[in-house]
Amino acid sequence: MKDVRALVKFMSQSSLAGEPFERAREHHKIGRGLETIGNTRFATTMWSADSVHHCIPAFREVVKDHGNEINIAVCHTIDHVY
C-alpha cells in the first residue's frame, strides 16, 4: 500500500507526468483514472489500489517513453505487486 500511496501522491503533484499519463491512458482505453485515498480510509484505499492496477499499462508506457524526463521510481517496483 505504501507504493500505491506514493504513486498516487506523485501523480497528483506532477504536472509533467500528468499529460503523458492521460494520453497513455486513452491509448490503452483505460476509462477511469487514478482514485485518490480519501478520509474514509479502507474503501478509498481499495479503490485507489484498484485504479493503480488498471492503469499499469499506461504507467509502463510513460516510463518507457519518458523515463529520462519523468522519474516515477515506484513504477519500477509496482509490477512485482501486481
C-alpha positions as CSV (number, residue, x, y, z in Angstrom):
1,M,0.0,0.0,0.0
2,K,3.0,2.3,0.5
3,D,3.7,2.1,-3.2
4,V,0.1,2.9,-4.1
5,R,0.1,5.9,-1.8
6,A,3.5,7.1,-3.2
7,L,2.3,6.7,-6.8
8,V,-1.0,8.5,-6.3
9,K,0.7,11.3,-4.5
10,F,3.4,11.7,-7.2
11,M,0.8,11.8,-10.0
12,S,-1.4,14.3,-8.1
13,Q,1.6,16.7,-7.7
14,S,3.3,16.2,-11.0
15,S,2.2,18.4,-13.9
16,L,5.0,17.0,-16.1
17,A,3.8,13.4,-15.8
18,G,0.1,14.1,-16.0
19,E,-0.3,14.8,-19.7
20,P,1.7,11.8,-20.9
21,F,-0.2,9.6,-18.4
22,E,-3.6,10.8,-19.7
23,R,-2.5,10.2,-23.3
24,A,-1.3,6.7,-22.4
25,R,-4.5,6.0,-20.6
26,E,-6.5,7.0,-23.6
27,H,-4.3,4.9,-25.9
28,H,-4.8,1.8,-23.7
29,K,-8.6,2.6,-23.5
30,I,-8.4,2.8,-19.7
31,G,-11.7,4.6,-18.8
32,R,-11.1,5.6,-15.2
33,G,-8.0,7.3,-14.0
34,L,-6.4,7.2,-10.6
35,E,-8.5,7.4,-7.5
36,T,-7.1,9.3,-4.5
37,I,-7.2,8.0,-1.0
38,G,-9.8,9.9,1.0
39,N,-10.9,10.3,4.6
40,T,-12.9,7.0,4.7
41,R,-9.6,5.1,4.5
42,F,-10.5,1.5,3.9
43,A,-12.8,1.8,1.0
44,T,-10.9,4.5,-0.8
45,T,-7.6,2.7,-0.2
46,M,-9.1,-0.3,-2.0
47,W,-10.5,1.8,-4.9
48,S,-7.1,3.6,-5.2
49,A,-5.2,0.3,-5.3
50,D,-7.7,-1.0,-7.9
51,S,-7.2,2.2,-10.0
52,V,-3.4,1.8,-9.9
53,H,-3.8,-1.8,-11.0
54,H,-6.0,-0.8,-14.0
55,C,-3.5,2.0,-15.0
56,I,-0.3,-0.2,-15.0
57,P,-0.2,-0.4,-18.8
58,A,-0.3,3.4,-19.0
59,F,2.4,3.8,-16.4
60,R,4.6,1.3,-18.3
61,E,4.2,3.4,-21.4
62,V,5.0,6.7,-19.7
63,V,8.1,5.2,-18.1
64,K,9.2,3.6,-21.4
65,D,8.7,6.8,-23.4
66,H,9.5,9.5,-20.9
67,G,11.7,7.7,-18.3
68,N,14.6,10.1,-18.7
69,E,12.4,13.2,-18.1
70,I,9.9,11.8,-15.6
71,N,11.2,9.7,-12.7
72,I,8.4,7.6,-11.3
73,A,10.6,5.4,-9.1
74,V,7.7,3.4,-7.7
75,C,6.7,2.3,-11.3
76,H,9.9,0.2,-11.4
77,T,8.7,-1.9,-8.5
78,I,4.9,-1.8,-8.9
79,D,5.0,-4.7,-11.4
80,H,6.1,-7.0,-8.6
81,V,3.0,-6.2,-6.6
82,Y,0.5,-6.9,-9.4
